[in-house]
């Protein structure tokens, strides 16, 4: 099915909010059924999120000696950090770029464009449904990890301000990651060789989201670069909120920066998407 130049404006036009909400709910249910059907694939992606931080946790435990503190983390703090990374990486790290790129490469993205609902809602419903499946894998895994590392675990005595900041950081972190990953997916409008780009960006992401090391343990120049990139606000910021080491000013600054990255990523995604759809239409996609 072709997308014509005359239909581009219609594709980019907003839909009524209530109609969109109903369609989002239906698509969410359909996507959940799809995730159940492909639960083995979901398990593989879950292991992809689980194993790197779990491996680093075990490595650090082997390296720690009594009384050792690294970048402000003692052994218990490091265990709690990586368990937080496992949970937040699983729930807040979306992968819409692979689906977008595949559909564009196969020429089937026109069917998505012609659906009577916003593109963001369409892709978001699919990602949220798959995260629900990941949650089913995450809960027993965290239970096993909690039992295995029980002697290192303590609930931080956080006040209401920290819990509110943490609750706000979750959707902000997810949306910033989602919109930036959508931009990567839309690169497929210009090139079909996106797998190498995605793998390279995943490598960068693993460093600056704190998967390998807490950012405080990185060299100063790496931390400086990270301050200018959005990755630390995907879920690393949320781990720091749970540590309870940030004052009220740092909490507010972090949340405002997160919200700013969401806005920047959303605007950039729309610009790239609009340019890509126009190119797609020009070539009769």
Secondary structure as UniProt FT lines:
FT   HELIX           5..7
FT   HELIX           8..12
FT   HELIX           17..37
FT   HELIX           39..63
FT   TURN            66..67
FT   TURN            71..72
FT   HELIX           75..92
FT   HELIX           96..106
FT   HELIX           109..113
FT   HELIX           119..148
FT   HELIX           150..152
FT   HELIX           160..186
FT   HELIX           187..189
FT   HELIX           195..208
FT   TURN            209..210
FT   HELIX           215..217
FT   HELIX           220..227
FT   HELIX           231..233
FT   TURN            234..235
FT   HELIX           236..243
FT   HELIX           248..282
FT   TURN            283..284
//
